[in-house]
Amino acid sequence: MNKTVSGAAEAIRDIPDGAVIMLGGFGLCGIPENCIGALVQKGVKELTCISNNAGVDDFGIGLMLRTRQVKKMISSYVGENAEFERQLLSGELEVELIPQGTLATRCLAAGYGMPAVFTPAGAGTEVAAGKETRVFNGKEYLLEYAFEADFALVKAWKGDTHGNLIFHETARNFNPLMAMAGKITIAEVEELVPAGQLDPDQIHTPGIYVQRIFQGTQYEKRIEQRTIRKQEAKS
């Protein structure tokens, strides 16, 4: 089945106001840049965004925060986003901060069709407030529910017209988990090839999880903080 759409605008055409969407990536690495740009253009609002991060002020989810399109953020890292901080402190933005491992596990549970999982992360802290707990082998665990996302937006290095995806190095982060978890998964890729050209042993996400795919353009691939070692003086 050919799942190719013409571009980002067509791919996100039916994301409505109030939708719950997952966005892959880690920090600014491997984020669905084209889909975010299309959502800003579309002006869809009241979104709940599930993502490792909230972008920065002029890139990633930060673009949707700046245009007041996000009602709630569910994240484990909010980075260096001044507008996010302002909206949080003023009460304009709902925020659910959860441990990184719990975020990944709740995505995984959704992809596997499990309604909930038990995890020790957050037990005995304010994260546990109001949640069911159980003790297994003398250790306390929290019951965490699988996410229910209407759409998952992911970014891959290469994909084919059947939706099979290959992620490149660090960009293989939350993207494969979220690709499995969305009710409708939209993949943007740097290179789109005909079905049959990818090596099956190299595919990270099988096409069965992907409903729409397109080749993106003009990727910035920003690095949030780049630190390099000082060059040693020559003797």
Salt bridges, closest charged atoms under 4 A:
ASP14 OD2 - ARG212 NH2 2.77
ASP17 OD2 - LYS45 NZ 3.13
ASP58 OD1 - ARG222 NH1 2.91
GLU83 OE2 - ARG68 NH1 3.38
GLU83 OE2 - ARG86 NH2 2.90
GLU92 OE1 - ARG68 NE 3.64
GLU92 OE2 - ARG86 NH1 2.82
GLU96 OE1 - LYS72 NZ 3.58
GLU96 OE2 - ARG106 NH1 3.38
GLU144 OE1 - ARG106 NH1 3.99
GLU144 OE2 - LYS131 NZ 2.94
GLU169 OE1 - HIS168 NE2 3.93
GLU190 OE2 - LYS155 NZ 3.14
GLU190 OE1 - LYS221 NZ 2.87
GLU191 OE1 - LYS158 NZ 3.79
GLU220 OE1 - ARG222 NE 2.86
